[in-house]
């Protein structure tokens, strides 16, 4: 999928009249509109700052009743009269908050709904996925997301939507860094930082032909179809250009604590966590000029904003109340620290949008917080693969085919797509093929990542992949390897949240900012080991596995080897000799001498010597015992060492999933591309014991699995010959691995038995 590049449109000057300031007296009640604690920014600018030390917090509510079940994806049309814009005080708790479908025209089921979101950083990129899930769960219309992002969020979200391939969803990105100069002059105390001000420049940022858009904070959760909110645009009258919900705390009344001095607002002000923007009218009304003049005037006395863009929106509305259309409060139920949102509804089932606009997020205290939390957790752990439905009436920008040759290997027939040709897959009688062509939803950098590569370009990143059952190895690896790490985790949506809680509760993992966690979401019955390796390998170069503990100091040793062996200018694969132990508790050798001693005592063994000797025999362990300088070894049949290579080395072949030939094929291609295999004399890694994987069990018990694997192996070898010509043919003869056409299913494969040390994936 070719996601559109971010766009920055030049400032537009319209000949229309500027806004004429109109006086409006602030009242303690509703008013035509309100702001609150939902500003912009990567996390949503709605979190109100806490009171000064000694200030008394707001009173808290009682224990909430159990949540009532709701059902999504219901077939219904929505009225354009969903809410009247009347004073909220007159509507509080009113039962008549439903739609009058018989009197008003519905939103066409395939009309595209535009949504704009400001998102920056690793954490916001993770949080916004829950918002997107809640919108997708209820929606029946095509969606067009406009993300204003920094480079980090763009990389993460572009990869996520590209691999998610949700039907009838289009995604555009706009570079937030290009917009910083527009708002950087505004001092801002809100935790969202400079990104909390970027909603102010949406009229300039978004395409000039876009007439209306729904603007959302990242900490929003939808409990209804977003088409209902889109329908409210039809109720705007006169010069109304902003649809907002009244602020549900006393922030703008200035009575939360002593000497509290908020920005000017109309009554309680308005919350900008959910905004309806009529962009075409705003441009004609010279919105950019208006908010700038207002901000400059107020900053002379206020000095800085406390709630980011929300303060400026409210100051503009204070002078121009005719601009705002007041939305019913259920379109932005605010859960800030001082909220009184429970007064605007009688039953939680009436609510449509929940806004977690407190820095405490799920820990906020509220009368019905358990209901809200359960709703949020539902979408947090919801399987994103169950959202692959939608309106098929327009071009599907996220579902185009990806050439299988690019991802599975040259010569493979078919395409990579969510909707693969199931008949062809079944006709192949190979259970592994479907997994090989499945596109897995991928979330890069699930946690915060902070690492500056070495200036001398000698940095080495450890690469590994794992599933939930290997999570306990992470802390041990981090203690052994101080350099950067790139990990691909194969998890479900619910498991991803379990991992998040595990990582955030680990002092070891939280103390390491240079570990990149990339989530590849589960789909299908086989473990996509080579896809996981490819995802992690794009960010690293030392190709390890999760069950290995590298020796202490290996990171610095490899960095020195990069320089000594001129890795930047030569094709070399540096082999790190692999050993194994059968003991769960091991006194890890701190030197080569200690390792040789444990090897002689039988505490350690060369890796898989008793199950699959051919896999590591070419390393020549006898020579390694006495070697003091790096030495070159020749490739041999079924050689599968753990190597460090340059990042431009070939990827792993995706056709190999589960158990068997996944690493052998990669090493074979390295040799075909004339890489030199150089064994490092003072490097080693040790495989720790573990239970057998589910995939080795299937390999051992399922004859069709083994036959299918042999077929994939032969196809790979044929592809190698076509791609590398005569060199590959010589390569094939040298390794002598093909054998007769009717070889036994397990020929050339690891013996189908489990050694006492366990079997790697």
N, C-alpha and C positions, 0 to 999 in steps of 0.2 A: 504494500500500500504506500503510495506516495503522499504523505501528509503534507499539506500546504505549508510553505515557509511562513514564519511570522511576518506580519506586515505592519509598517508604521506609515500611516497616511499623513500627508502634510496638513498643517493647520488650515482650516477652511474659514474664510471670511464671508459672512452672509450679509446682504444688504438689509435684512429685516431689522425691526426696531429692537433696541436693547430693553432689558427688563426695567420697569419703573418701580422703584421701591415703594412699598405700601406699608403703612403702619399697622401693627397688630399688637394688641395688649396681651401679654402672657397671663394665663389664668392657671389656677391650680387644678383644673379639670381637664377634660378631653381635648377639645380644639380640633381643628381640621386635620391635624396630623401630629405624629410623635417620633422621636429618635430614642435610642436607648443604648444598649451595649453591644451593638452588632456591627462594628465598622468593617472595613475591608481587610486587606492584608492576607498573608499566606495562611493564617489560622482563623481569619474572620476577626474583624475589629470590634466585636461586640462585648468583649470582656471588660467590665468596668473595673478600674483600679480599686484596690481596697482602701479603706479609710486610714487616716494617719494613726500612729500608735496611740492607744488609749481610747480610740473611738469605739463606740458600742455597735456591734453588728446587728443586722436586722433579725427580727424574730423568725423562727422556723416553724414549718407546718407539722402536721401530724403524720402518722404512718399511713401510706397510701393503700387504697383497696387493691385487690388483685386485678391485673390487667384483663380487659375483655378481648377476646380474639377478634382479629380483623382478617378480611380476605382480599387479596390483591387480584389484579388482572380481571376484574369484572367487566362485562360488556355493558357499557352505558354511555350516553352522551351527556355533555355538560352545558349548562346554561351560561350565557354571558351575564346573567344577573346574579352571579354568586357573590352576594354581599352588595351593599348599597352605597358604601362610603359615608354613611351617616355617622353621627357622633358615637364613639364606642361606648360611652357611658350609658347611652340609651339602649345599647344592644347587649350589654353584659349579661351573660347567662341566658339570653333569649333562646327559646327553643326553635325559632324559625330561621335557622341558619342554612337550610337546605337549598337546593336548586329548583327553579321554576322552569323545568324543561319544556313545558307546553307553550310558554309564552315567548321564549327567546330562541334565536337561532343558535344551534350548537356549533362547536369547533369541529371543522371537518376532520375526520379521523386520520387523514394523511396530510394535514397541514403541518409544515415543519415548525417546530418550536425552537427558538434560539435562547441559549443559556450562556451567560458570561460568568466566569469565575476567575478570581485572582488567586494564584497558587504559587508559592515559592518555598523551596527547601525540601529536605527529605521527609520530615514529619508531616508537613501539610500535604505532600504528594501521597502519603499513605492514608491520611484522614479523608481526603477528598473522594477516595474510592468508595467509602461507605455512603457518602452523599449520592454518588453516581448510581450505586446499586439501588438505593431507595427510589430514585427517579425512574430507573429502568424497570423496576419491579411493577410499578403501577402504570407506567405510560402505555399509551396506545398510538402515539403519534411519532413520526420521524423527529429526531433530535439533532440539533447542530450546536455542539459545545464550542465556545470561544474561550480558550484558556490564555490568560495573561500570566506568563511564567518567567522565572529566571532560567538559566541554562540547566540547572539541576533538575527542576521539575519538568522541563521540556523533555529531557532525555528519558526520564522515568515514565512519564505519561504517554509519550509518543510510542515507546516500546510496548507499554501496557495495552493501549488501544489497537496497535497494529497486530498484536498477537491475540487479542480478545475477539476481534472481528464481529462486533455486535451488529446485527442487521439494522439498516435505517438509522445509523448514527454517523455523523460526520464530525470531525474534530479539526479545528484550526488553532494555531499557536501564534502568540504575539509576544515579542521580546520585551520583557519588563525593564531590562537594563536600558533600553532606548528611551524609556519613559521616565526614568529617574530624574532627569534634569527638569521635568515639568513640575515635580512636586518636592524635590529635595530641599527647596528653600523654606519649606514649612517645618518648624520644630514640632516634633511629635513624641509624646511620652508613652504612647500605647505599645503593648508588647508585640504588635504586628509589624512595627517598624515602618520603613518607607513604603512597603507594599500595602500597608493599610490606608494609603492615600490614593491609590491608583484607580479606584472607581470614579474619581473626579474627572479623569481624562478619557473615559470610555467613548465619548462622542467623537473624539479625535482618533482614538485607537482602532475602533471597530470599522468595518467597511462602510463607505459613505452611502451605499445603497441599502444598508440594513436599517429598517425603520423602527423596530422595537425589539427589546430583549429583556429577559428576566435575569437579574443579577443576584447571585447567591454567595454567601460565605461558605467556607469549607466545612464549618461545624454545623451544618444544617442536615436534618433528616426529614424526608417526605413521608407522609402517611396517606397520601392520596395521589391521584393522577395530576401531573403538572399541567395538563390541559385545562383543568378547572381554573388555575391561576392565570393561564394565558388568556382565557375567555374574559377576564376582568378588563383587559385593555379596551374592550368594546364599550365600557361604561364611562370612559374618560370623556369629559365635556369641556368646552371652552379652551382655556389655556392650561388645563391639567396635563402635566407631563411626567409626574413622579407618582408611583403608587407605593405607599409605605404604611407600615403598621405602627400604631402609637407605642412609644416606649413604655414598658411595663414595670419600670422602677421609678423612684423619685429622684433619680440622678439630676435631671435638668431643673428640678424644683429647688435644688440647692439646700435641702434640709437633711441630708444623710449624716452629716457630722458638722461640728463647729468650723466656721471659716471655709466651708466648702463653697467654691465659686465656679460654677459650670459656665459653659458657653451659652449665649442667648438661644432660646428655643421657644416655640409656640406651645405653651402649656407644658405637658410632660415631654414634648419633643417626639421625634420619630427614630425608630431603629432601622439601620441600613443593612441588616443581615439579609433581608429580602427586599428587592427593589424592582418595580416595573418601570422601565425607561422607554419613553417615546423619543427615540433618538432623532428622528427627522424634525420634530417640533423643537427639541432642545437646541439643535443646531441653528434653527431659524431664530430662536430667542437669544442667540449668542451666549449659550451656557458657559463656555469657557471664560469669557470676559467677566461674566457675572460672578462666578465663584471666586475668581482671582481677586477681584476688587473687594468682595466681602471678606475673604481671608486676610488680605492685607490690612483692612480696616480693623478687624477684631484682634489680630495679632499684636497690634500696637498696645493693647491693654491686657490681653490674655497671655501673650508671650509664646504659648505653645498650645497644641491640641492635646487633649487627654484621651479622646475616643477616636482619634484619627479622622477619616473622611466624614464620620458621622457628625462631628462638631460643625464642620463647614456646611454640610447639607442643611443642618438645622438653622444655622445662621442665615443662610439664603432663604429658607422657608419662612423664617421669622419676618423678614422684610417683604416676602412675596408669597403669602399664604395661598394665593390662587393657583400656584403651581402644583399643589399636592392633592392627590386623591387618596383618602384614608381607607386602607384595606381593613376588613374585619380582623380582629385580633388573632383568630385561629390560623391565620396565614403566617404568623411568626410568634409562636409561644416561646417567650424568652426565659431561659433558666439562669439568669444572672444571680449574683449573690443577694441582691436587694429586690428581686422581682416580686411583683404582685400578680403574676400571670394567672393564678388560679381563679381570680375574680372575673375573668373574661369568658369563662365557659362553665357549664353545669356538668358536663360529662366528658371524660377524656376521649371518648369515641368520636366526639365532634371535631377533634383537633386535626389539622391538616399538615402543619409544618412545625417541627420542634427545633429550637435554636439553642445550642449548648454554648451560650455566649458568656461563660464564666471561665476564668483561667483554671478553675478547679475541674471543669468539664464534667465527667460522670460522677465526681465526688460532691457535686453541688447538692445542697439541701433544699428539698421542695416537697410539697404535700403529696404530689403524685410522681415523685422521681422514680419509683420502682417501675411504674408503667412506662415512663419515658426511656428508662435505661433498658428495659426488655425490648422495646421497639428498636432502639439503636443496636443492641447486641444481635438482634435477629438479622439485620442487614450486614453487620460487621462480619458475621461468620457465614453468611449466605453464600452458597456455591454460585459463583459468577457464571459458570457454564449453563446454569438453568435460565439465564436471561437472554439466551440467543434466539429471540423471536422479535418480531416487529412488523411495521408497515412496509410491504414490499413494493410500494408504488414508485419510489424514486431510486436513482442510481445508488448502489450500495458501496460507499467509499471504503468501508472497512471489511468487505468480504471478497475482494478480488483475489484471484488465484495467485499463488506464489509458485514459481517453477520448481518442480520437485528436484530437478537436477542441481539446483543451487543449494538445496538443503539436505537432500538425501544422498546425492552422489550422481555423477554423470551416468547417463544411460538408463536411469530409472524412469519408468513410464508413469504418466499421470500427473496430477497437480496436488499441491498442498492447499487445502481449504477446509473450513469447518464442515462444509457439505461435500465431502469426498464421494466418489462414485462407489457406494457400498456394494453394488452388484459385482464390480470388477474386483474389489477387495475379497469378497466371498468366493468369487470364482477362482482366485489364486490358490485357495486351500492352504494359505499360509497365515496362521494367526498373528504373526509378527508384523505383517505388512501394514495393517491398519494403524498400529502404533507408530510405525516409521513415518507415516504421512500425516499424523495428527499435529496440528499447531497448538502448542500449549501456551496458555495465557502466562505472561511473564512480567513480574514486578521487580525491576532492578533496584538495588540499594534500598531495601525495605527499612533499614535503620540508618541513622545518621552516619555519614562517612566523611572522614577528614584525613587526607594524606597528600603531602606534596612530594611528587617523585624526585629522586635524587638528581641534582643538576648534572652530574657526570653520566647519567643514563645507565647506571649500573644497578638500578633497583631490581629486585627479584620479588615477584608476588607468588605466593603459594596458592595453588588451585586445587579445589576438591569439591566433591558433590556428596550429598547425603539425604537420607530420609529421616523421619521422626525418630526411628529406633536407634539412630547413631548420634543423637543430640548430645549425649554425655561426653563425646570426644572433643567438643569444641573448646572447653576450658583447658584441657590438657594440651591441645595443639597450640593454643595461644601462649601457654607457659613455655613451650619448647621453641616457638618461632616468633621472634619479635618484629619481623618485617610485615609488610602488607599481606593480606589474605583475601582471596576471592572465593566465596562459597556459593554453590547453587543448591538450594534446598527444595526437594520435591514434596510438597505439602498440599493438603486441602485448605480451603479458606479457614475452617475452624482450627486446623493444626497451625496455620500461620499465626493465629492469635495466641495459641498456646506457646509457640516459639517466642513471640514478642514478650509475653509475660516472663518466660524463662530467662530471656536475654536481659530484660530490664531488672530482673532480680539478681543477676549475677554481677558481683563486683569485678570479676576478671574480665567478662565480656564488655561491661560498660566502661571499663578502664582502657579499652582499646578502640580508638577511633579509626584505625586503619584496617578494619575488617569489613569487607563489603558482603552483605547478605542479599542474595538474589533469589526470589521466590519463583519457582516454576510450579504452577498449580496442577494438581492431579487430574488426569483424564485418561481413561483406558485402563487395561488390566496389566500392562507391562511397564517396568521401570525404564524410563528413557535415558539410560545412563550416558550415552554419547551426546544427546541434546544438552543434558545438564553440564557435561564437561565443556561443551562449546560455549554455553552461556557464561560459565565462570572463566573460561580461557580467554575471552575477549578482554578481560581485565587483568590477566596474569600470564605467567610463563613457566613456573615450576609445576609440572603436572603430577600431582600426588593423588592419594586417595584418603578418605576420611579416617580409615582404620590404621593409618601409619602415623607414628610419632617421629618427627625428624630429630636428628641429634641436636643437642644444645650447640648453638653457634653456627648452625648450618647456613643461616641467612647471610652472615658476614662472609663465610667461606665461599658461598656461591657468588657473591658480589665481586670478590677478588678474582674468582675464576673467570668471570665475564671479561675482565680486563686482560688477564694473563693469556687467555685462549682466543682473544680478539673475536668475541661472539658477535659484535656489531657488524663485522665485515665478512664473516665466514658462516657456512652452513654446518653447524655443529649441534649435536644433541648430547648434553652432558648427563651421563648415567650416574644416578645415586644408588649404590648397591642396597638391596632390600633384604632384610632378615625378618624373622618372626619368633615369637615366644608363645608357649602354650599356657603361660601363667598370667592370671589376671592382675596379680601384683608383681611388679618387676622393679628391681633396683636398676634404673636405667643407666647404662654405661656412659660415663662422662668423657671417655676417650676411646680411640681405636684399640689401644692396648687392653682396656677393660672389656671391650666387646669381644676381642679375640679370646680372652680368658673365659668369658661366659659361653662362647661358641665351643671351646674345647671341653668345657664342663657339661655341655648338653642343655644349658639354660636357654640358649639361643640356637636357631637353625637358619640356614639360608632359606629364603622365602620359597615355600611350596616345594621343597626338595623331595618330599615324600608323596606328592600328589601330581605335580606338573613340573618336572625337572627342566623340560625344554624351555619353559617360559623365561628363566633367568640364567640358564647355563652359560650362554655366550658372555655374560659378565666376567667369567673366569675368576671365580672367588679364590682359587689357589694362588693366582698371580696377585690378586688384590691384597692378600695377607701381608705380602712383603713389599708391595709397591710404595714408592715415595713420590712418584711423578705421575701425571695423567697418562693413560695409555689407551690406544685405539683398539676397538674390537670390531669384528665383522658381523653383519646381520646374518642370522640363521633363521630357519623355519620356526615360526611360533614364538619368536623373541618378543617379550612384552615388558621391557624395563620401565622404570620411572625416570623421566628425563626432564631436563630444563632446556627449553628451546626459545627461539625468538618468537615474538608475538605474531609475526607474519607467517608462521608455519601453518601447514594445512590443518583444517578442522578435523574432528573425529567424524566418521561416517555415521549418519543418523539412522541408517537402515538397521544397525545392530542395537537392539534393545534387550533388556533383561540380561540373561547370562550368556556368555560365549562370544568370543572373537571381537569384542568391542574395542579392546586396547591393541590387540595383535594387528588389526587392520590399520590402525593409525601408525604404528611403528613401521609397518610394511610400506606405507606411503612415504614416510620420511626417508626410508632407504631408496625408494624409487626416485625421489627428488634429490638423491645424492647427498643426503646429510651424513656426516661422520659421527659415529657413536664413540664418545670419549668417556672412559670411566674415571671418576674422581677418586684418588687414592685415600683421601682422609674424610670422605663423606659417607654417611650411612643413615638408614631409617629402619624402624622396627614396626612390624605389623602386630597389632594387639588382637587377642582372641575375641571372638564374638559368635553369636548364634548364626546358623546358616540363613541366608536370605531366602525369601519366598521364590525368587526366580530360579535359584539352583535346584530347588525342590521340583519345580515344573520341568526343568531340563532333564532331571533324572527320571521322572515318572511319565513324561509325555513323549511318545515316539514322534507324533506329528510335529512337536516343537523342535526336536532334533533334526528331522528331515527338512523342516522349513529353514532352520539355521544353516544347514548345508547348502540349500538353494541360494540363500542370500550370500553366503560365502563365495559360491561359484560366480554369481553375478558380479560381486565386487572384484574378483580376480579378472573377469572379462573386461570390466570397466578400466581396470588398471592397465591392461594391455592396450586398450584403445587410446587411453589418455597419454601413456608414456612410450608407446611404440616399441621399438626394438629393445630399448633398455628394460622395459617391463617384462618382455618375453624372456630375456636373459635372466632377469630377476626371478621369474617363475621357475625356470629350469634349475637355478641355483638353489632355491629353497625346496623344490620337489615336494610341494604340498598338495597339488591338485589330485594326483593319483588317478586311478581309473574312473571312468564316468559313473560306474555303479559301486562306488566305495561305500563302506558301511556308514550309517548316519553319524557316527561319532569320530570318524577318521579326521585327524588333524585338530581335534578339539580336546579340551581338558577332560581327563577321565571323570565319568559320572559318579564319583564317590566323594564323600566329604572327609577331608583329613582332620586329624585331631585339633588342628589349629584353626578350624573354620575355613570358610571359603569367601573370598571377596566377591563383590557383585560382578 
